[in-house]
Amino acid sequence: MVANAHSLDSPALPPPRSETGAIGWARENLFNSRFNGVLTVLAAIAIILTLWFSIRWAASEADWKVVTRLGSQFVIGQYNTESACPGQNCAWRPQVGLLLGIFLLGMAWGVAGKSIAKPVALTAAIAVSAMAFVPYSLDRMGWDTRLLLLANLPAVFAGLALARYTPLGNVRGIILAGVAAFSLTLVLLGGWVPGLQPVPVLRWGGLLLNVILAVAGIALSLPIGILLALGRRSHLPVVKTLCVVFIEVFRGVPLITLLFMSQVVVPLAFPQDFSQNSLFRAAIVITLFSSAYMAENIRGGLQSLHPGQAEAARALGLHGWQITFLISLPQAIRNVIPAIVGQFIALFKDTSLVYIIGMLDVVEIGRAFIQGNPEYLASAKELFIFLAIVFWIFTYGMSYVSRRVEQNLGVGTR
Amino acid sequence: MTTEGIPQFLTYQGIPLWRHVRVLQWALQIVSGVLVVVLVTWFFFNIGNAINERDIPYGFSFLQRAYQTPIGHSFIPYSPSNTFLYAFLAALTNTIIVSIIGVILATILGTFIGVARLSDNWIVSKLATAFIEFFRNVPLLVQLFFWFYVVLALPPIREGYAIAGRLFINNSGVSTPWPAAPSAPAAAAWIALAAFSVIAGVSLYKRLTRRETMTGKTSYPVLYGAIAAVAIGIVSWFVVAAAFGQAPLVISNPEPHGAFGRLAGGFTAPAGLIALMIGLVMYTAAFMAEIVRAGITAVGKGQTEAAKALGLSPLKALRHVTFPQALRVIIPPMISQYLNLTKNSSLAGAIGYSDVTNIAKTMTQTAPAVSIFVMVMIAYLAISLTYSLIGNLYNRRVRIRGR
């Protein structure tokens, strides 16, 4: 009895060793049944073998010369070649665009404060600046190129300061600055100001081309998609029919077919002296294609709203446009953020299809190089693994940011 | 002062017309309708002008002309003397077959990975996550090029791998034994009878399943269904063989032929087709896995727990309880993935496979582009509509029936 009473006062024994720590975790998550135990062992063996062979291949057998050989062409394509930009060094122009982009990220950091914007802006600025120390020969790029790359680190802080200490530090300011920066970049790249050597858009290439198409597409396809979604839900028969036909036709045909046909058929549909360029056409086709999908996503979001929202707004005295733009759309868009970002990611991936109209995006630069230089044919695998990683960084980054934004907005918890 | 005698619209004192909702709505409709009509007319006018001025061919009469260009690979026999129409249909057949096989393989792989993603085994679920996050975030084009150059890096035909002397793997593709029909009517007769045997087997399976659920008697529906199908198939084989004096189908083996060791016989899937298939299946399966996962998580946890309480094994619970309910959530997005796979098969041209877009692109060099554009659009829209129709019919069968 006494011994028992004593033991009541003594602290409770810890759980057995086999239920806590690494062993407990493994029992819980890896070996909780005989079937799972076998699966774990098989999967572990498969992972170890795959890792072993791929690391050995990547380190010893793989020949990464094709990647270093192409170097800056991945980024700007043939923009800075002698034929594109004769007599001048044009490498600084895309770099100014990059600086402006990093500057905008800094502004976003200043506006959004402690959120995902800060790590994104800092990581991007540091990663880009670190490119200045890449030892490979950067074609016609010299120390000035490397200095401009280093300038990205101050740029992010300049953006931060502008957002913190001037009246531009709000969402409207960022949108204004973004539009200005994008237009300035386009003007610089094209050399459409006196004194600059004009560079034909067919020479814009590499990742630069993918990013320009993606940014233009993302910025335009969201508003067009919203309008199409509203049109499809409207009660006006003519407007509704037009929107349904547009959406279904663009969703029913592959983008590559549309892009190719835009090259062959669209020039016929305009007067002969109508000035056109393939970049512009590609941007329009990609944007329209993407906005058809965007419209369906947003329609899904609008359908997920309880009709009580619109009725309550009407009872409060708001009228049609106010209900749509102040009550329904903000909630609808918040509900379908993953789908919208998924569409942005799809759009970014789809920019690789412009090869069909003869533009040299980052994928086509590599493929054309392999085709033109058969001695590199054996290292095609390395090239496409490299390209896969480059795209993956962008697309996974986008989906990661979207998940964090969703968390901050409290989707699904309110 | 009286208003009598004056028409009513002159004395209208309601909301001003420029702020009247109904007037505004009608104005919007008329303006947008007229705009679109004007734009489309303008385009056609310009196309007509271009046709006249630049002497561009138009119309569909080219369809009866011989195409006179070889097609890289086609599932139906094709020779360059065939017409444009036949060549277009051959390419369309390629697209449809790639799409159907791709859809089946991707559904199987996607379901498997989606279930693995939800496994309570940490390693398995993380492996599935890694697969999904990698394959859906890399452009399909990059993946296709990767697989294509992997196949091209295989040894050439004469030094290629030959497995058991039947299966040949080399840099021009994969060759396998394939059934060949010595006489077409015999093969057609047997295939019709075989289809009948499958139908018979399935209906027997359904009858026995119903008996089992109604009476509780163990009836082995799968076993008896399979026996019935196979038995009728074998019997009809011998009947057809006796009636026509030869076997309806024989196995044709690929065999090295001629000076370069080229393979004749069997079925050869060219490098482009292999790469296209692997790329499409992996890419689409990654998206499908997420759909399957979302569908399974949408089924209430109580359902799984109830199944467990009834003593069903995890696999049986998945098969009989979770999956049938998850299907309702899974099917609509799955159909749109089927459509995506079909549309994505148009990337085949990049790796030299002759799908309908690729052949249409080549055809525009010798035939009117606008007509071909219309044909390609109609082809893809028809495929899309067919998939949607089948999907919606199936969806209607599995949806919750209100009582």
Interface residues (C-beta under 8 A of the other chain):
Chain A: N29 L30 N32 N36 L39 T40 A43 A44 I47 L236 P237 V238 V239 L242 V249 R251 G252 V253 P254 L255 I256 T257 F260 M261 V264 V265 L268 A269 F270 P271 Q272 I345 K349 D350 S352 L353 Y355 I356 V363 R367 I370 L377 A378 A380 K381 F384 I385 L387 A388 F391 W392 T395 Y396 S399
Chain B: Q25 L28 Q29 I30 S32 G33 V36 F43 F44 N46 I47 N49 A50 I51 E53 I56 S119 D120 N121 W122 I123 V124 L127 E133 F134 N137 V138 P139 L140 L141 V142 Q143 F145 F146 Y149 V150 L152 A153 L339 K343 N344 S346 L347 G349 A350 T357 A360 K361 T364 A369 V370 F373 V376 M377 Y380 L381 S384 L385
